[in-house]
Amino acid sequence: MTTEEFRQAGKSSASFSTSDSFQVARPFADVAETIKKKAYECLSYDIGSTNRPLIGVGSSTHYYGRAKPTVTISKNRLELAFQIKYEHTVTKVPDDGYYYLVADAYPLGNGKTKIDLYWRTKVNTLARAVRLWATGENQGCADPSTYL
């Protein structure tokens, strides 16, 4: 699946996908800067589990997934693609993993920006976080345990 195929799935509400469009009263440059900063701060991480012995010393951690945001900004558009790649998947997966969210931002002029969000329905908290980053109201990160 490409970002465009993910957008189309969200627009048609297919396969547990959904979408939303809204405007914010912030200049495009400010929205783009905030989303880029928060995406790399909040959405870049490894997914793993740690085994600790009941008695004794030491532990071991196995990482089985990697979360990766990709932000592309041009003069008239921002694209945020958030993917998670798990090891040992049995289905065909894009190189950087399954898409969980794609967001596009466009300048509207007069200090306003349009945001188009596309996401898996199970990651509503992640979509809310991106919405709040765009508005500038909340600079927090969504808890990964609410969308993984």
C-alpha positions in Angstrom: 0.0 0.0 0.0 1.3 3.5 -0.8 0.4 6.7 0.9 -2.1 7.5 -1.9 -3.8 4.1 -1.5 -3.9 4.7 2.2 -5.6 8.1 1.6 -8.2 6.4 -0.8 -9.0 3.8 1.8 -9.5 6.5 4.4 -11.8 8.5 2.1 -14.0 5.5 1.4 -13.9 4.3 5.0 -12.6 0.9 3.7 -10.7 -1.6 5.8 -11.0 0.0 9.2 -9.8 3.3 7.8 -11.2 6.8 8.2 -10.5 10.4 7.4 -11.2 14.0 8.4 -10.5 17.4 7.0 -10.4 20.6 9.0 -8.9 24.1 9.1 -6.8 25.8 11.7 -6.2 29.5 12.3 -2.4 29.1 12.1 0.0 29.9 9.3 1.2 26.9 7.3 4.8 27.4 8.3 3.9 27.2 12.0 1.8 24.1 11.5 4.5 22.4 9.4 7.2 23.2 12.0 5.1 21.9 14.9 4.0 18.7 13.1 7.5 18.0 12.0 9.0 18.5 15.5 6.3 16.5 17.3 6.3 13.7 14.7 10.0 13.0 15.2 9.8 13.5 18.9 6.7 11.3 19.5 6.6 8.8 16.7 10.2 7.5 16.3 10.7 4.5 18.6 11.4 0.8 18.8 8.8 -1.7 20.0 10.1 -4.5 22.2 9.7 -6.6 25.3 12.1 -7.2 28.1 12.5 -10.5 30.0 13.6 -10.2 33.6 14.5 -13.3 35.6 12.5 -13.9 38.8 15.7 -14.5 40.8 19.0 -13.3 39.7 20.5 -10.4 37.8 20.2 -9.2 34.2 17.5 -8.9 31.7 17.2 -9.1 27.9 15.2 -7.0 25.5 14.0 -8.1 22.1 12.9 -5.4 19.7 10.3 -6.7 17.2 9.1 -3.5 15.6 10.1 0.0 14.7 7.8 3.0 14.4 8.9 5.6 11.8 7.5 9.0 10.9 8.4 10.5 7.5 7.7 14.3 7.1 8.1 15.9 3.7 7.6 19.7 3.5 7.5 21.9 0.4 6.3 25.4 -0.1 2.6 24.4 -0.5 2.3 21.0 1.3 3.3 19.0 4.3 3.0 15.2 4.3 3.3 13.1 7.4 3.4 9.4 7.0 3.5 7.2 10.1 4.4 3.6 9.7 5.3 0.6 11.9 7.4 -2.3 10.6 7.2 -5.5 12.5 9.6 -8.4 12.0 8.4 -11.7 10.6 5.2 -10.5 9.0 3.5 -13.0 6.6 1.8 -10.5 4.4 3.3 -8.1 1.9 4.3 -4.9 3.7 5.6 -1.6 2.4 9.4 -1.2 3.0 9.0 0.9 6.1 6.0 -1.0 7.5 2.2 -0.7 7.7 0.7 2.8 7.5 -1.1 3.9 10.6 -1.7 7.5 9.7 -1.1 10.0 6.9 -1.6 13.7 7.3 -1.5 16.4 4.7 -1.4 20.2 5.4 -1.9 23.0 2.8 -1.7 26.8 3.2 -5.0 28.6 2.7 -3.7 32.1 3.1 -4.7 34.7 5.7 -2.9 32.7 8.4 -5.0 29.6 7.9 -4.0 26.0 7.1 -6.1 23.0 5.8 -5.3 19.6 7.3 -6.4 16.3 5.8 -6.0 13.3 8.2 -6.3 9.6 7.2 -5.9 6.9 9.8 -6.7 3.4 10.9 -9.8 3.5 13.1 -8.0 1.8 16.0 -5.5 4.7 16.3 -8.0 7.5 17.1 -5.8 8.8 19.9 -2.9 9.3 17.4 -5.2 11.2 15.1 -6.3 13.4 17.9 -2.7 14.2 18.9 -1.9 15.3 15.3 -5.0 17.4 15.2 -3.9 19.1 18.5 -0.4 19.6 17.1 -1.9 21.4 14.1 -4.0 23.7 16.2 -1.1 24.4 18.5 -3.3 23.7 21.6 -1.4 20.7 22.9 2.2 19.7 22.4 1.9 16.2 24.1 2.5 12.8 22.6 -0.1 10.1 22.2 0.6 7.1 24.4 1.6 4.3 22.0 -0.2 1.7 24.2 -3.5 3.4 23.0 -2.9 2.7 19.4 -0.7 -0.3 19.0 
